[in-house]
Structure formats: structure tokens, C-alpha cells
Amino acid sequence: MSNFFASVQHGTNEIVGYFRGVVEEVKKVRWPTRKELVSYTITVVIVCTVMFVLTYGFDLLVTRGFELLGIGNS
């Protein structure tokens, strides 16, 4: 029975040690400023919008091409 408690204690120490390591690593992170965060967010929204428009436009062209060839449901 004492082996059981020893293994539980050892497992608990490993878990606590893991989370202490996580906290130490998070302290080393350089977090972006508010200005940088806004800039990054705007960049991501613009890139996603451009990719959406390009994908949608390509889909329309391919669909229209298939319709002209007589391929498709319509």
C-alpha cells in the first residue's frame, strides 16, 4: 500500500513540476502591444478577405466554364 502512495506522490510532483515549468516559460513570452495586436488583426482580416474573393472568383470561373461545356447539374 505504501508503494501506491509513493507512486501517487511521485506523479503529483511531476504534474506540479510540469505546470511550474509552463508558468516559467509563459513569463519569457514577449506579448504584443495593443498597437501590434490591432495591426496583426487587420492584416489577418484583409488576407482572409482577399483569399475568399480569389477563391470565390475562381469557383465562379470554373463553374461557368463547365456550364459552357455542358458539364454539370444545370
Buried (B, 14 or more C-beta within 10 A) or exposed (E): EEEEEEEEEEEEEEEEEEEEEEEEEEEEEEEEEEEEEEEEEEEEEEEEEEEEEEEEEEEEEEEEEEEEEEEEEE
